[in-house]
C-alpha cells in the first residue's frame, strides 16, 4: 500500500515541482546569460540542493515502482511474499540510487 501511494505522490510531485523547475531553467536559458547565472546561483543554494535530492529520489522511486507495476500487469509478483519483497526493494533501490547519484554529482564539483 505504501509503495502504491508513494507512486502517486512522486508522480504528482515530479510533474508539479519538476515541471516548475524545468520551465524556470528553460526561461532562464532563453533569457540570456544574466538570467541563467541567477538561476544557477539559486539552484546551487543548500535548500535548492535539498529539493534536487528530493526530486531525484522521487524520480527513482517512481521509476522503480512503475517497473514493479509493469511486471504485475503481466500477471507476475502477486504472491504476498514476492509482492512485499519487491515493494521493499523499490524503497531500498530508490534510496541507494539517490545516494549514488549525489555522491557522483557532489564528487564532480
N, C-alpha and C positions, 0 to 999 in steps of 0.2 A: 504494500500500500504506500509506504514512504517513497519508494523509487518512482511509482506512478505519479504521485503528487509532485515530486521534485522534477519529473519530466515536464509536467505542465508549467510549473513555476519557472524553471530555467528557460523554457521556450518563450514564455512571455517576457521574462527579464532580458533575454538576448534580443528579442525583437524590439522592445521599447528602448532599453538603455543602450544596447549595441547600435540600434538604428540612429539614436541621437548622436552618439559618438562618431559614427560613420559620416553622417551628414555634416557635423561640425568639422571633421577632418577634411571632407571634400570641399566645403565652402572656404575653409582656411587655405587649402592648397590652390583653389581657383582665385583667391583674392589677393595673392601676391606674397612676397617674402616676409613682410611685416606681420601680416595676419597669421601666416604659418608659424613664424617664430613665437607669436603669442600663444598659439595652440600648443606648440612643443613645450613652452615654459609651463603652461598649466598641466599638460599631460605628464610632466616629469615630477610634479609635486607628490609628496608622500601619500596624500589622501587619494590622488588620482591613481597611483600605483596600486593602492588597496582595491580600488574599483576595477582596474585592469586584471588583477589577480582573481577577483570575484567573477568577472566576465569570462576569464579563461577557464576557471573551474566549471562555470555554468555550461560553457561550450563542450568541454569534455564529458560532463555528466549527461548532458542532453544527447550527445552523440552515442555514448556507450549505452544509455538507456534505449535509445532508438534502435541500436543494433540488437539489443536483447528483445525488444518488441518485435522486430523483424523475424527473428528466429521463432518466437512464439506464434507469429502469424502463419508460419508454415506448419504449425502443429507440434513443435518440439518444446521441451522445457516446462511443461505444465505440472509435472510431478512436484509436490510441495517441497521436497528436499532440494531438488535441482533448481526450482524457481527461487527459493531463498538464497541458495549459493550464488547464483548469477546476479541476483539483486544486490547482495553484499559486494560482489566483485565490481559492479558498476560504481558503487560508492568508493571502494578502495582504489579502483583503477583511475577514477577521475581525480582523486586526491594525489595519487602518485604521479600522474601525467602533469598535473598542475605544478607540483613541486619540481619535477624535472624540467619543465618549460621555463620556470622562473629562475632556476639555477643557471640554465643556459643564457637567458636574457640578461640577468644581472652579472653573470660572468663575462659577457661580451662588452660590458660597459667599461 
